[in-house]
C-alpha cells in the first residue's frame, strides 16, 4: 500500500489543508506544507493504538501546543518540542491522578504538582520523573511532610 495525500493545494498559500492516509492505517487531517509535511495545526490518529494527537506541527514533528489522548484514557495537554512532551503541561491518568507542571523529554522535570486520586498532593521539584529536591507532600489524612526528596523518597525529618 502507498501513502495517499488528498486535499486543497494552492500555489500562493503557505500551508495547505489536506488529509494523509498512511499505508499503516494512520491518518492525518490538517495543515500541510508545500512539501506535503504536517505543518501547522492538525489531528493525527495512530491506527495501531487508537491514540490521537491534536495540535501543532513543524515539518512533520509535534511542536508547539497540543493534546495527546491514549486509548487507556490517559492524556497530556501542553507544550511539545521535537515530538515530545517538553515545557509546561498537564498529564491526566485514567485512574484520576493529575500532574501539572514542567516536562523535559516526556518526563516530569522541574517544578510541578502531583495530585493523586486518593487526595494526596505533592508540590515541588522533579528530576527524571521522580520527586527529587525540595517538596511538600500533603496527605489526604491531614499529615504534611515539607522537606527534601531523593529518587521519589523522603530524605530527613522535614518540617
C-alpha positions, 0 to 999 in steps of 0.5 A: 500500500502507498501513502495517499495525500488528498486535499486543497493545494494552492500555489500562493498559500503557505500551508495547505489543508489536506488529509494523509492516509498512511499505508499503516492505517494512520491518518492525518487531517490538517495543515500541510506544507508545500512539501506535503509535511504536517505543518501547522495545526492538525489531528493525527490518529495512530491506527495501531493504538487508537491514540490521537494527537491534536495540535501543532506541527513543524515539518512533520514533528509535534511542536508547539501546543497540543493534546495527546489522548491514549486509548487507556484514557490517559492524556497530556495537554501542553507544550511539545518540542521535537515530538515530545512532551517538553515545557509546561503541561498537564498529564491526566491518568485514567485512574484520576491522578493529575500532574501539572507542571514542567516536562523535559523529554516526556518526563516530569522535570522541574517544578510541578504538582502531583495530585493523586486520586486518593487526595494526596498532593505533592508540590515541588521539584522533579528530576527524571520523573521522580520527586527529587529536591525540595517538596511538600507532600500533603496527605489526604489524612491531614499529615504534611511532610515539607522537606527534601526528596531523593529518587521519589523518597523522603530524605530527613525529618522535614518540617 
